[in-house]
Structures are given as C-alpha cells and as structure tokens.
Amino acid sequence: MKKHNTCKLEAITPNTLIVGVDIAKSLQWARFTDYRGLELGKAIKFKNNKEGFERILASIETTCKLKKLDKIVLGMEPTGHYWKPFANYLQLNGITVVMINPYHTKRAKELDDNSPTKSDKKDALIIARLVRDGRYYQVYMPRDEYAELRVLSNSRISLMRRHNALKNTITTVMDEYFPEIVNVFKHPLKGKASLQIMKSCPFPSLILELGVDGVLREIKKAVKKTVGRKKAQELVEAAQTSIGVNYGITASKLKLGLMIEELELLTKQLEQIENAMEMALAKTGLKELMLSIPGVGVVTAASFLGEIGNPLRFEHPRQISKMAGYNLVEDSSGKNKSGTSISKRGRKNLRSILYQMARTMVAQNSEMKELYRYLKTRSNNPLKSKQALVVISKKIVSIIYNLVKRQTEYQAELVFNEFRKNQMRQAA
C-alpha cells in the first residue's frame, strides 16, 4: 500500500494545471504553475463575488486550452469562512479543490527569497508550489444529512458556550448577593422553584419582605406539589443569616431577571437543536448502530458524525484519530529523547466530543471501564487518567468505524481481540 503523500505527488502529472489562491474577504489573488512549479502567466486579482469567480474560472479554462492541460488542482488556505463559497463554486464546476495548512505557507515563504515578508500575491504562488510538492489535504464539504449534522453540531457548541457563560455569570451574582441559596437549592439553575425565586425575590431583603407565605406563593407559581412550605421556611431562615451584600438591589434584580430569561430561551433552543440532531442522525441510517454502544447517546453520536461526516470515506479508523489530533509525536535529537504526546493538530471539537464520550463510557460501558482500569493499573507503563481517556477515545473511534463498516450492532464479546483479553486477565 502506497503512502498517502506518494499518492498525492503522483496525482500531479505533466498535464496538470496547479492554481494557488490566497483567500481574503474582498479581493483574492491567484497564481498558475505547471507540474514543475514554473509559473504560467501573470498573477490574477479577482473579487470575492460571482463575477470574480466567473473571471478566474474563465482564466483557468483559457490557460488549460493554451497550454494543452486537461487536469486542474486548485489549492487554498482555509481562511476563516471566506473560502467556503469559492470552494463550493469550484466543486460544482468540476474542479479539484485542496487545502494547504497556513502553518506550512508561513514556513515555506522564506525558502524562495529568505524573507518573511507577507503579501497576498506572494502567498498564492507559495500555495501553488506546496500543492506541487504534495503538501495538501483533500477538501471535504459534507452534503445531505451530514451537512445538516455539521451545522447543527456547530450551532449546539455555540449555544452551549453562551449557556455555560450565562450560568457562570448568574452564579457570580448570587454568590455576591445571596450565597446561601445553595444550602436550600443544591442546583439553583436546574429547578423550576429555584429559578422562580431568582426571578421574583432573589435576594435576602426581598425574601424577608415577603415572608414565608409570600415566598410560598412565588414557589407555587412554578411548581404545584414538589416544593412546599418547608423550602419557603428554609429560604427565609437562610436570608436572615445571609452575608450577601445589600446595595444595588433593584438594578441587580433586573439584571438577574434578564439573564434568567435568556438562559431559559437558550435552554429551549438547545432542546430544538438536539431534536433536529436526532432527526438528522436517523437519516444517516447509522442511528441504531451507534446507539447500540452502551454510553453513546443521540447528541454525542450526532456530534461525532457532524465532525467527521460519513465514516466510510476513511480507509482506516487511524485516519479519524489523526483528524482529531490524536496521533503520537515525540521531540528527540541526539542523546536527548522526549516522551510521546498527542499532536493536537486536528479538530478541537472532535477531540472534545470523543473525550466526553470516553468519560461517559468508562462509567457506563463495562468493556471500556475494564480497559480504563487496566491502562491505569498495568505494571508496565501505567497511564494517568487523561492519558487513559485518550486511549479510550481512540478505541471508541475504532468501534464506531467497524460497526458502520460491517453494518452490525455492538457486541461486547468482539470489542477486544484475544491478545488484549489475555493482557487484562493477567493484570486483574
């Protein structure tokens, strides 16, 4: 089996036109080279709109006709979100689009003139020559339900960040004005009764003003049976001995009320997103396979597919692990040899999803719990907790990939091969 980089080099043949494009918000530069890296024609500047796209496409077609080339490979950096409309336009017109790591462009630009000087025109040529050298990766723009899952997954991540930030801010306000509320409600931001109190009478002076009966009436607006006079009495007693500050009450109550309203809206939006994720997951045909794994839920399964797309586009689960930045690296030179660590050069969100899946599975999945215990307690090279979770994460990738490839549900007895089973038996 040929190495991946060799295959990329072989894809650049003498009849290939290589186009390097430096992406920007408004104006973009393109440079053309042949398979040897020799420039063809002058640099072209074009606008980031349909007219500009049509102009560069016409230039590509003219150059191919003039130089008798019949294959096109266009490289660009994934600059923000600006590259996506152009890449989509090119793919719809049958042009192969590849990506260049911006880090590689930065390091390569000094090779030609020994200068770190940056210009969009210069970068476009550097990008074209990196494509010539096979230093690119394929563009994957998901379609259909996988595109839906990617958008939904990214939307949920954005909502969760705002949701968590808002919860932290609300907690900060309550810690300042009424820190004792956690002695009455263990999780004030989760219960209907506690949220109602924080909206109507969140601070000690307001609670004491209402008294037990008044606080009880407020609680009954949110819940009917679960919380009663006892909780109201506890709130009043906590308010009587509170160490919270007593200034800015009116403004802080308004601020708190607005934040809780926003929190409730975000919670509702998260429910809508997660329902849509479940529907999109079902459309992939992989829902039952993935949910057959103990510890994998709808949200994590949908988020995982949203990040990687169709698992079968990969030839091996190691490619998915590398996409997450889980490939091992070391820094060794001469007599100095470092330990290994994961590269983290990959999708941060995918690592986060896999890490959360691993944490859940070591608690709920018997096989992963056993493997986690073995990795941490084995006599030879025992791992720390986070290191073991990385190994579990990579195992999860392998399990999901093989279930999808074989179109079969999870079977506990097939998770480990005989060699691993013997290792764990001997360590037990």
N, C-alpha and C positions, 0 to 999 in steps of 0.2 A: 504493500500500500504506500503510495507516494505521500510525502509530507505536504501539508496544506500550502506552505509557501511556494513549493515547487510547482504545484498545480496553478497557482496564481501567476507565476512567472511564465509558464507555458501558455497561459491564456493571452499573453501579449505577443502577438505574431507580427511578421513584417507587413501584413495588410491591415494593421490596427491603427486607427487614429486615437491618440490619447489627448483628452481635454482636461485641463486643470482649471477649476473655477474657485475664486475667492468670494465667498458669500458675505453679503452685507445687507443692511436694511433697505437701502435705496438703490445704490449703484454697485454693480458687480463686475469683476474682471475675469476674462477667460484667456488662456494661452493654449496653443495647439502644439503637440510634438508627435514625432513618429516613434516607432518601437525602440529606437536607439536613444531617445531623449533629445533629438535635434529639433529645434523649434521650426514650425511651419507657419509662415506669415507673421503678421503683427498682432500685438495684444489687442483684445476687443473689450470695450466697456459697454455694458448694457444695463438697462433699468430692471428693477425687480417688479415687473408687471407683465401682462400678456404680450404687449408689443415687444418688450425686451426679450422675452422667452422666444417669440417667433423669430426675432432677428438673429439670436445666437443659433437657433436650430437651422435657419437658412444658411448661416456661415459654416456650420458643421457639414451640411449636405454639399455645399459648394466645394469645400476643401476635399471631401471624400471623392467627389467626382473629378476634381483637378488632379489629385494625387493617386487616383485609382485605388482607393482604400474601401473596403466593404465591411469593416468592423469598427465599432466605436465603443470606447470605455471612457466615461466621464467621472472624474474624481472631485470631491469637495470635502470641506470640513463640516461637521455638524454644528454650525454656528447658531446657538440658541434654537429658535423655532423657525428662523428665516429660510432654512434650506428645504423645509418640507414641501411647500408648494412647487418649487422648482424641480425637486426630485420626483414628485408625483407627475408633473407635466412631462418630464423626460421619459419616465417609465411608460406612460400612456402612449408615447410616441416611439416605443420600442428601443430606447437607448439604455444600455447597461450603465447603471449608476453605482459607484463605490464610494466608500468613506475613508478619509485619511484622519488619523489621530492628530489633533492640534499640537500635541507634545512632540510628535515626530517632525512636523513642519517647523516648529521652533528650533529644534536641534539641527535640522538639515539645512536651514537657510544660510548658515555661516560657512558651509563647505565650499560654495562657489566663489565667494569674494571675501571670506574671512571677516565678515561684518554682520553684527546682529541687527542692522538697520531693517525696519519693517516697512513694507509698502504692499498694497493690495496687488499691484501688478507683479511684484517680485514673488509674492506668496503663491500666485496662480501657477507660475512656472515650477516652483518647488513642488507643489501638489502634483502636477503632471509627471514630474520625474520620480516622485515617490510611487506613483501608480506604475510607472515603467519598471521600477525595482520590485514590484510585487508587495509593497508595504501598504496594503489597504485591506479593508474588510467589506464584505457584501452588505448592501442596504437591505434591511427587512422592513417593509411597510405593511403591517398586517391588514387584512381585508375581512369583510363579513363580521362574524361573531367575535373573532379575535381582536379586530379593531375596536369593537364595542367594549370588550373586556379591558383593553388597554386604557381607553378613555375613562371608563367607569372606575378602574383601579386608581388611576392618577387623580381623579376627582375625589375619591374617598380619602386618599392620602392627604390631599389639600384640606379637605373638611376636617379630618382628624387632627391635623396640626392646629387649625383655628379652634377646634373644640377643646383640645387639651390646654392651649394657651389661655382660653377664656376661663376654663375651670381653675387654672392656677391663679388667675387674677382675682376671681371671686373668692377663692380660699384666702388670698392675701388680705382682702378687705375684711373678711370675717375674723381672721386672726388678729387684726388690728382693733376691731370694734366689739367682737363677741367670741373670743377664742374658746369659751366653754361650751359652745353649741355641739362640739364633737362628743361631749360627755353625755349628751341627750340623744343625738342622732349620730351614730357611728360614721355614716357616709352621708353627710348633708346634701350632696349634689345628686344623690341617686333616688331618694324617696320623694313621693308626692307631698307628704306632710311637711317635710323639712323645706322643700322648695317653696311651698305656700307661705311658710313662716318667713323665709328670707325675702319674699316679695312684699308681704304685708307689714310685718313687725320684726325686722331682722336684728334689732339692737336692744340691749338691756332696758334702756329708758322707755322704749316703745312697748316692750313686753310688760314691764311693771305698770305702765299706764293702762293697759288692757286688763290686767289681772288674769287669774286662772280661767274664769268664764269667757272672757273676751278672746284669749288665746285659743281656747277650745273651739269657739265659734269659727275662728280662722282655719283651724285644722280641719274642721268638718266640711269646709268648702272644697277641700281637695280629696279627703277620704271619709268614708262613712263608718267603717267598723274597726279597721286595724289599729288605729291610734285613738286614744281617748283621754280622759281626764288625768290619768297618771302622767302622760307625757307633758300635758299642759302644766301640771304642778312642777314637774322636773325643770321645765324651761323657766318658770318663774323663780324657782329656788336658785338655778344657775345664774339668772340675771341679777339676783340680789347680791351675789358674791363675785360678780364679774370684775375682771381687771381691765376690761376694754376701755378705750378712750371714749370721751363723751363730747367731742367737738365735731362740727361739720356734719351733724346727723342728717339734716334734711337733704343736703347735696349727695351725701354718701348713699342714702336710701334710694334716691333717684338713679344714681349711677349703678347701684346693685340691681335694681329692678330692670333697667335696660339690658344689663349683661345677662340676667337670667332669661329674659325674653329671647335674646339672641341665642343663648345656649339651648333653649327649647326648640327654636327654629332649626338650629344645626343638627340637633338630635333627630328631628323629623326628616331633615334632608338626608342624613346618614341612613335612615331606615329605607327611604326611597331608593337611594343608590344601591344598597345591599339587596333589595328586592329585584332591582334591574340586573344586578350581577348574577343572581340566581337564575334568572330567565336566560341571560346570555350564556351562562355556563351549561345550561340544559341543551342549548342549541348546538354546542360543540360535540355533543354525543359522548362526552367524557365524564359527565357528572357522576353517574353511578360508579364508574371505575375508581374515581378519585375519592369519593365519599366512602368507599368500602374500606379505606385505610383508617383504622382507629386513630383519632386525634386530628384528622384533617376535616375542616368544616367548609361550608359553602364560600365564605369570604376568603379564606386562605387559598382554597383551590382556584377560585376565580381570579384572585390577585396574581397567583403564580402563573396562570395561563396568560393573563394580561401582560405580564412582563416578558415572557419568552415566546408567546404565540403558539403555533402548532408544535408540540414536542417532536413530531415525526420529521420535521425539517432538519433535525440534527441527526448525525450519523452515530453519535455515542453520547451517553449522559455526561461524560467528562467535558464535552463542549458547553453544556449548560452550566456546569460548575465553574468553568473558566469565564463564562459570560458574567457570572456573579462575582468574579474576582476571588474565587476560592483556590486557584492554582497556587502551588507552593513555590516560594522563591528563597534564595539564600544569597548572602553577600560574603564571598570568600576570595581571598587573594594571598598567594604565597603560603606562609605558615599560619596565617590567620583564617579561621573558619568560623562563620557565624552559625547560629541555629536557623532553622527554616521558619517561615511565617507565610501567611496568605498574602497575595499581592494587593488585594483590594482594588485592582484596576478592572473594574467592571461595574455592573449595575448595582448601585447602592440600595435601591428599593428592593431588588430581588434578594440581596443578602438579608435585608431586614425581614422580608416575608419568610424566607427559609429559617431564619433564626427564631422567629415567633413560632413557626411550625415545629421546629425542633424542641423548643421549650414545652410546648403543649404535648408533644408525642412522648417525651421522656416521662411525663406524668400519667398519660392515658393509654399509651401503646406498650403492651408487655414486652415486645421484641426490642423496641427502642430503649425501654427502661433497662432491660438486661444488658444491652450493648453499652449504654451510657455508664452503667455501674462497672462493667468490665474495663472500659477505657480509662476510668479514673483509678481503678484499684489494681490493675495488672502489675506484675512485678517488674517487667521490662518496659521502661519509658511510660510510666503512668501520666495521663494528661490532666491538666487543670480543667475546671468546669467549662469555661468558654471554649477551650481547645476541643474538648469532647463534643460540645454542641456543634462545632464546625464539621466534625466528622459525621455527626448525626445528620446535619443538613445535607451533606454530600450523599449520604445513604438514602435520604428522602428523595433526592433528585433521581437516583438510580432506580428506586422502587417505582416512582411515578412513570418514568420513561419506559420501563419494562412492562408495566401494566398496560400502558397505552399501546405499545408496540405489539403485545400479544393479545390485546383486547380481552383481558381476563381480570377478574376482581382479585382483591388482596387475599393471599393465602399465607397464614403465619408460618407454616412449615417450610415455605420456599424463600423466606426472607434472607436466610443465611446459607452459605454453602457448608459442606461438611468440615472444611478446614477451620472456618470461623466458629462453628458449633463446638468443635473439639477444644479450641482455644478458650472459649467461655466456660466449658465444662471443667477444664483443668484449673481455671482460676477461681472457680466457685468454692 
